Amino acid sequence: MISDLIIGGILIPGLLALACLALVATVILMRLLAVTGLSRRLTLPALTEIAVFILLYGLLVRGLLVTGSFL
C-alpha cells in the first residue's frame, strides 16, 4: 500500500508526490538530452517526453511498492 505524506499538517497523497518527483526527473532528463544534442534525433519530442514521464512514474511506483517507503 502506498502511504501518504504529511508535511506541515497537510496530507499529500503518495501517488501525487511520486508524480511530482517523476515530473522533475523528466524535465532534468529532457534538458540533459537537449544539452547533449540527442533531442535533435527525436522525431516526436512531445511523445518522447510523455513516454519518459510514464516510464519514470511506473518505475517509482514499482520501487515504492517493493520497498514500502519513500526513502
C-alpha positions in Angstrom: 0.0 0.0 0.0 1.3 3.4 -0.9 1.4 5.7 2.1 0.6 9.4 2.2 3.0 12.1 3.3 2.2 14.7 6.0 4.2 17.9 5.6 3.3 20.7 7.9 0.0 19.2 8.8 -1.0 18.9 5.1 -1.8 15.5 3.8 -0.2 14.8 0.4 -1.2 11.6 -1.5 1.7 9.3 -2.1 1.0 8.9 -5.8 0.9 12.7 -6.2 4.3 13.0 -4.6 5.6 10.3 -6.9 4.1 12.1 -9.9 5.9 15.3 -8.9 9.2 13.5 -8.5 8.7 11.8 -11.9 8.0 15.2 -13.5 11.1 16.8 -12.1 13.2 13.8 -13.2 11.6 14.0 -16.7 12.5 17.7 -17.0 16.1 17.1 -16.0 16.4 14.1 -18.4 14.9 16.1 -21.3 17.2 19.0 -20.6 20.2 16.6 -20.5 19.1 15.2 -23.9 18.9 18.8 -25.2 22.4 19.7 -23.9 24.0 16.6 -25.4 22.2 17.1 -28.7 20.3 13.8 -28.7 17.0 15.6 -28.7 17.5 16.6 -32.3 17.3 12.9 -33.3 13.8 12.5 -31.9 11.1 12.7 -34.4 8.3 13.4 -31.9 9.8 15.1 -28.8 6.5 15.6 -27.1 5.6 11.9 -27.4 9.1 11.1 -26.1 8.6 13.4 -23.1 5.3 11.8 -22.2 6.8 8.3 -22.6 9.7 9.1 -20.4 7.4 10.5 -17.7 5.2 7.4 -17.8 8.2 5.1 -17.6 9.8 7.0 -14.7 6.4 7.2 -12.8 5.9 3.5 -13.3 9.4 2.7 -12.0 8.9 5.0 -9.0 5.6 3.3 -8.1 7.0 -0.1 -8.5 10.1 0.7 -6.4 7.9 2.2 -3.7 5.7 -0.9 -3.6 8.8 -3.1 -3.3 10.5 -1.0 -0.6 7.4 0.2 1.2 8.7 3.7 2.0 9.7 6.8 0.2 13.3 6.9 1.4 
